[in-house]
């Protein structure tokens, strides 16, 4: 992980819903004080967002430059392999339990350990690919809990588009949504070519006709951490800019 002025600490939380311990990597801004309230950004793919996406160092840099407000980042790890699709994919066996964990176990845990803003705008969710799907679905299901969403090349299916079309609380959300202009030809690790671009454009069409704070961008490139890392700068500034 890149050198930061803030601090990253590891903490474990036991989930009664998932029946397992989950590792959290928590970024504290440089001048963190328990006397002050902070917004909290919860990231899926925890270790990858810090190691490959350079999320902590990017936030650290933007805070130091006074381009975004000070915030706490809680990066949620998974057990790699089959555990990720089991929790993140809509057909995964742990998917619904993981969504309940985020809203009903992780948020109270964070509120217990930190001074936070209890309104929805005080908590954000972010994710890439399937993690972006999780962030969007949790935001649509619990908009009064998670008020800010950063969706980087999210997996999008017809069900989540229908949820967005029929949602009547989108005005509670602030959404940053990005996708690569080459993602119509994403080579899936499972084999084959997948089109991420077209369904994301469909989602953009739906959200752009709703009343909410929303920014959509198509960056140059494909479904890669190198692109998501660069995209974090506008994403964080849109959601947490000063």
N, C-alpha and C positions, 0 to 999 in steps of 0.2 A: 504494500500500500504506500502511496505517496506520503511524504512528510507533511504534517499539518500542524497548525498552531493550537488547534483544539485538541480534544482527547477522544479516543475510542475505547470504550470499556465493554467487556463481555458480561452478559447476564443470562441466567436460565429462567425460564418460566414453565411451570407444569400446566398442561392443558387437560382439564377434565373432559372436554369435548372430544379431543383427539386421543386421549389416553397416552400422552407421551410428553417428554421434556423437549422444549424448543429453545434453541440458542438465539439470543438477540445480540447484535453488535450495535452499541449505542454511541452515537457521535454527540459530544458536548462542545458547544462553541467555546472559543478561547476564554472569554470573560464570563463564563457560566457562573451563575449564583443561584442557590436555592431560594433566594429571597424574591426573585423575579419570575414572572410567568413567561412561557415560551410557546410558540406554535410547535407542533410535532408533525414530522413527515415520516410515515411508515413505508418502508421499501420492501417489496418482494425480492426474491433472489439475493438475500442479504449480503453474503460474502462476495458474490459476483459484482454487485453494485459498487461495493467499496474497492474491490481489487481490480476488476476489469473496467468498470464504469467510472472509477475515480470520483464517486459521489461525494465522499467526505472532503477530499481536497478541493473539489470544485466549489462546494458550499463554503468551505473555509476561505477560499480566495475571494469569493463574492462578498462574504461578510466583511472581510478585511478591507475591501475596496468600498464598503458601504453601499453596495448595489442591491443587497437583499437584507432583510431583517435577520437577527440572530434566531436560530431555530435548533431544535433537537431532532436528530434523525435516528429512528429505530429501524434497523435493518433485520428482517426476519429470515433466518436461515432455514434450509430444508436438508434432508438427508441424501440429496443427490439421487441419481438413478431413477427408479420408478416412483420415488416419493414425490418428486416435483409434479408430474402429470396427475398423480393420484390426488394431490391437493389443488392444483391449478386448473386442470382441464375440466370442462363442464360435466363430462361423463366419468370423472375420476371418483373412486370410491370414498375418498376423504374430502371431496370438494365442498359439500354443504357444511360439513363439520368445520372445515377450515374457515369458511366465511363467518360462521358463528364464533369461532375462536377470535377472529379479528375484532368483531364488534362487541362481543360480550365478555371476553376474557382479557384480551390484550389492552384494549382501551381503559378498562378499570384498573388494570395493573399499572399502566403508565400514569394515570391520574393519581394513583396511590403513591407513586415514587417521585413525581415531579409536580411542580406548580404549572398548570396548563390552563388554556382557555377552554372552558367546558362547552362552548357553542361549537357547532359543526365546523365553522371556518377555522377553528383552532387545530383541527386534525386533517392531515392530508394523506393520500395513498398514492403510491407510484408503482409502476411495473413495466417490464418489457415483455413483448410476445405474450405467452400465456399468463405471465405475471400482470401484464396490462389488462388482460381480460378479467382477472381477479379484482384488480383495482376498480375497473369500471363497474363490474357487477355489484361489488360491495357498496360503491358510491350510489348506485341506483337503488339498491335495497335499503340502505341506511344513510340517506342524504343529510339527516340531522346529526349524524355522528361524524361522517367524513365529508367535509365541505369542499376539499380541493383534491383534484385528481391530475396526475401526470401520466399520460398513456403514451408509451414509446413503442411503436410498431405493434400494437396490441392484436392478438388473435381475435377475430370477429366472426361470429356465426349469426344465423338468422334469428335465433332466440334472443341474443343480446340486442340486436337491432330492434326487434319487436319491443323489448323492455324499454329501450330509449324512446321509441315512437309513442308509447302509451304512458310513459312516466309523467306525473302531474306535479312533480316537485323539483324539476330540473333547475328552476330559478334559484334554488338553494346552493347550486354547485358552481365552482370555477374549474374549468377543464382546459388543460393544455394537451393537445393531441397531435402526434407526429407520425410520419410514415416515410419510408424511403421510396424515391421514384423508380427504383429498380426492383421493388419487392413483389412485382408480378411474377418474378422468376426466382423465388427463394428455394434453394436446395435444402430440403428438410433433412435433418439428421436421421430421421426414420426412413429416408429414401423417397425419391420422387421430387417433382417440382410443385411448389404451392404458390398460389396467388394471394398474397396478403394485401396488395394495393387496392384491388377492386372493392372488397368488402369495407376497407377503411374509408374509401371515398364515399361509399353508401352511408356509412355512419356519419361522416362529415356532412353529407346532404341533410340527414335527419337533424343533427345537432345545430346546424347553422340556421335552421328555421325555428329554433326554440328560444325562449327567453332565458339566457344564462350568460355568464362571462365565459367566453370560449375562444380559443385560438387554435387554428389548424395550420400545420406546415408540412410540406413535402421536402425533405432534405435530399441531397444528391447521394445516392448510394443504396446499399442493400441492407439486409437484416443482420447487422454486425455491431458489436460493442463499441468499436472505434467510432461509429456514427452516432450511437446513443450517447457516448461520452461528450462529444462536441455539442450535441443537442441539449445537454443538461443546462448549459448557460442560459439560453432563452427560456427554457422550461422553468427553471428556478426563479428567474427574474420576472416572468409573467405571474407566477403564483405568490412570490414572496418579495417582490421588488419594493424598494423604498421610494 
